[in-house]
Amino acid sequence: MSQTTTPNLGLRAPLGVAARAAELTKVYGEGETRVVALDSVSVEFGRGQFTAIMGPSGSGKSTLMHCMAGLDSVSSGSARIGSTELSGLGDRQLTRLRREKIGFVFQAFNLLPTLDALENITLPMDIAGHKPDQQWLKLIVGTLGLSERLRHRPSQLSGGQQQRVAVARALAGRPEIVFADEPTGNLDSRSGAEVLGFLRESVRELGQTVVMVTHDQVAASYADRVVFLADGRLIDDLPDPTPEAVLDRLRLFDTEGRTS
């Protein structure tokens, strides 16, 4: 690839680092089936910042998120949430870390159909034996426009409302960081824009930290920053993205990939 851009891996947010990867490598298989999904990736995600991760299919973006969230192990290098090194944790410690410090939003809403919206939101805390902070919960529910839907079951909610419930569930425990994997993939454009707006508002108004994997340049433009992966490597870092700027970068990488 020609040297047209240089990744800016410095931390822009002044509030510290929520998560950090250092020379993170993930390899699947051995011999002829060996695949390097992540190749010495180093990146920081600042507190109170909304970061989007983009790249073509097979670039390693979901693998990076899974390793950073403790959902997958690393082959070498380091993945940290705050000051906690994930590779040194056992299964029980990882489960506790994910429960107490990490929120998740996935493309599938993953709501239990027999529970109403409020019960789905508080379910992780109920399982952990923790009581929700009622003031914080009220703030989250109000911010997401769910106050009148709390006693509705998922079948009584639209797709956008169900994903807002999933976002509220991710935020309700006041995690240090929220990882979102294609959170608007199953939504129409209007509902997707609502969910993205709420994620952005959770960062700007509530001080949340969000890292989102997406393939959509419009979705990425809601973020404060976009990092780009290709072939398991971090290749660029774009602050203050617009849809046009993101699309230009993607086109540039595609052209360079064909000509390198």
C-alpha positions in Angstrom: 0.0 0.0 0.0 1.3 3.5 -0.8 1.9 5.9 2.0 -0.9 8.3 1.6 -2.1 8.5 5.2 -0.4 7.9 8.6 -2.6 6.6 11.4 -2.9 9.0 14.4 -2.9 6.6 17.3 -2.7 9.3 20.0 -5.5 9.7 22.5 -7.6 12.8 21.8 -9.9 12.5 24.8 -8.5 14.2 28.0 -10.2 11.8 30.4 -7.9 8.8 30.1 -8.0 5.5 28.4 -11.0 3.2 28.7 -9.5 0.3 26.7 -6.1 -0.3 25.0 -4.6 -2.9 22.7 -0.8 -3.2 22.4 0.7 -5.3 19.6 -2.5 -7.4 19.8 -2.3 -10.5 17.6 -5.0 -13.1 17.0 -4.2 -16.3 15.0 -6.7 -19.0 14.1 -5.6 -22.5 13.1 -2.2 -23.9 12.2 -0.2 -24.8 9.2 -2.1 -24.5 5.9 -5.3 -23.4 7.8 -3.5 -20.7 9.8 -5.2 -17.3 9.5 -3.9 -14.1 11.1 -7.0 -12.2 12.0 -5.2 -9.4 13.9 -1.6 -8.5 13.2 0.1 -6.5 15.9 -2.7 -4.0 16.4 -2.1 -1.1 18.8 -4.9 1.3 19.5 -6.4 3.2 22.4 -10.1 4.1 23.1 -10.5 7.2 25.1 -13.0 7.6 27.9 -16.0 9.6 27.0 -15.4 9.0 23.3 -17.5 7.4 20.6 -15.2 5.3 18.3 -16.2 3.4 15.2 -14.2 0.5 13.8 -14.5 0.0 10.0 -12.9 -2.2 7.4 -13.9 -4.7 4.7 -15.2 -8.2 5.4 -12.4 -10.2 7.0 -10.4 -7.1 8.1 -10.5 -8.1 11.7 -12.8 -5.5 13.1 -15.2 -7.8 14.9 -12.2 -9.9 16.1 -10.6 -6.8 17.6 -13.9 -5.9 19.4 -14.3 -9.5 20.7 -10.7 -9.6 22.0 -11.0 -6.2 23.6 -14.3 -7.2 25.3 -12.9 -10.4 26.7 -15.1 -12.5 24.4 -12.1 -14.1 22.7 -8.6 -14.8 23.8 -5.5 -13.2 22.2 -2.6 -15.1 20.7 0.0 -12.5 21.8 0.1 -8.9 22.8 -2.1 -7.1 25.3 -5.7 -6.1 25.7 -6.7 -4.0 28.6 -10.0 -2.6 30.0 -8.8 0.4 32.1 -5.8 -0.9 34.0 -6.9 -4.6 33.9 -5.0 -6.9 31.6 -7.4 -9.5 30.2 -4.9 -12.2 29.4 -4.2 -12.8 33.1 -7.9 -13.4 34.0 -9.5 -16.8 34.4 -13.0 -17.6 33.1 -14.7 -16.5 36.3 -12.8 -13.3 36.5 -13.6 -12.5 32.8 -17.3 -13.2 33.4 -17.2 -10.7 36.4 -15.4 -8.1 34.3 -17.8 -8.3 31.5 -20.7 -8.1 33.9 -19.5 -5.2 35.9 -17.4 -3.1 33.5 -18.6 -3.8 29.9 -21.9 -3.3 28.1 -22.8 -5.0 24.9 -25.1 -4.1 22.0 -25.4 -6.6 19.2 -27.1 -6.6 15.8 -29.6 -9.1 17.2 -31.5 -7.5 20.0 -31.2 -10.5 22.4 -34.2 -9.6 24.4 -36.1 -12.3 26.4 -39.7 -12.4 25.0 -41.3 -13.3 28.3 -39.9 -10.2 30.1 -41.1 -6.7 29.6 -38.7 -3.9 28.6 -37.8 -2.9 32.2 -37.1 -6.5 33.2 -34.9 -6.9 30.1 -33.0 -3.8 31.0 -32.3 -4.8 34.6 -31.8 -8.5 33.9 -27.9 -8.5 34.0 -28.0 -6.7 37.3 -30.7 -9.0 38.6 -28.5 -12.0 37.7 -25.5 -10.4 39.4 -27.5 -9.6 42.5 -27.1 -5.9 42.1 -29.8 -3.3 42.6 -29.9 -0.7 39.8 -29.2 3.0 40.6 -32.8 4.3 40.2 -31.7 7.8 39.4 -29.3 6.6 36.7 -31.8 4.1 35.3 -34.5 6.9 35.1 -32.0 9.1 33.2 -31.1 6.3 30.7 -34.8 5.4 30.1 -35.7 9.0 29.6 -32.8 9.7 27.3 -33.8 6.7 25.2 -37.4 7.7 25.1 -38.6 4.5 26.7 -40.5 5.8 29.7 -43.9 4.9 28.2 -42.7 1.5 27.0 -41.3 -0.1 30.1 -44.2 -2.6 30.6 -44.3 -3.6 27.0 -42.9 -7.0 26.0 -40.5 -7.2 22.9 -43.3 -8.4 20.6 -45.2 -5.1 21.4 -42.2 -3.0 20.4 -40.8 -1.9 17.0 -37.3 -2.9 16.0 -36.0 0.5 16.8 -37.6 0.4 20.3 -36.2 -3.1 20.9 -32.7 -2.0 20.1 -33.2 1.0 22.4 -34.1 -1.4 25.1 -30.9 -3.3 24.3 -28.9 0.0 24.5 -30.5 0.8 27.8 -29.6 -2.6 29.1 -26.0 -2.0 28.1 -25.9 1.4 29.8 -27.9 0.6 32.9 -25.0 -0.9 34.9 -22.9 2.2 34.2 -20.1 0.2 32.5 -16.7 1.6 31.8 -17.2 0.9 28.1 -19.9 -0.2 25.7 -19.1 -2.4 22.7 -21.6 -2.3 19.9 -21.3 -4.8 17.0 -23.4 -3.6 13.9 -26.1 -2.3 16.3 -28.2 -1.0 13.4 -27.8 -3.9 11.1 -31.4 -5.2 11.5 -33.0 -1.7 11.5 -34.5 0.5 8.8 -32.7 3.8 8.2 -35.0 5.8 10.5 -34.8 3.5 13.4 -31.0 3.1 12.9 -30.6 6.9 13.0 -32.5 7.0 16.2 -30.3 4.3 17.9 -27.1 6.0 16.6 -28.3 9.3 17.9 -29.0 7.8 21.3 -25.5 6.2 21.4 -23.9 9.5 20.5 -26.0 11.3 23.2 -25.0 8.8 25.8 -21.4 9.8 25.1 -21.9 13.5 24.9 -24.5 13.9 27.6 -23.9 11.0 30.0 -20.1 10.6 29.6 -20.3 7.0 28.3 -17.6 5.4 26.2 -18.7 3.5 23.1 -16.8 1.4 20.6 -18.9 0.4 17.6 -18.1 -2.0 14.7 -19.9 -0.9 11.5 -19.6 -1.2 7.7 -21.9 1.8 7.1 -20.2 5.2 6.5 -23.3 7.1 7.7 -23.3 5.1 11.0 -19.6 5.8 11.4 -20.1 9.5 11.0 -22.0 9.6 14.3 -18.7 8.8 16.1 -16.0 11.1 17.3 -13.4 9.1 15.5 -13.1 6.2 13.0 -10.3 3.6 13.0 -9.8 1.5 9.9 -8.6 -2.0 9.6 -7.5 -4.0 6.6 -6.0 -7.5 6.6 -5.8 -7.5 10.4 -3.8 -4.3 10.6 -4.7 -0.8 11.7 -4.2 1.4 8.6 -5.8 4.8 9.5 -7.4 6.9 12.2 -9.9 9.6 11.2 -11.1 12.2 13.7 -14.4 14.1 13.4 -15.7 11.9 10.5 -18.4 12.8 8.0 -20.0 10.3 5.7 -18.2 11.8 2.7 -14.8 11.6 4.5 -15.4 8.0 5.6 -16.4 7.0 2.1 -13.4 8.7 0.6 -11.1 6.8 2.9 -12.8 3.5 2.1 -12.5 4.1 -1.6 -8.8 5.1 -1.2 -8.0 1.9 0.6 -9.9 -0.2 -1.9 -8.0 1.5 -4.8 -4.6 1.0 -3.0 -5.4 -2.6 -2.3 -6.0 -3.3 -6.0 -2.9 -1.5 -7.1 -0.4 -2.5 -4.4 
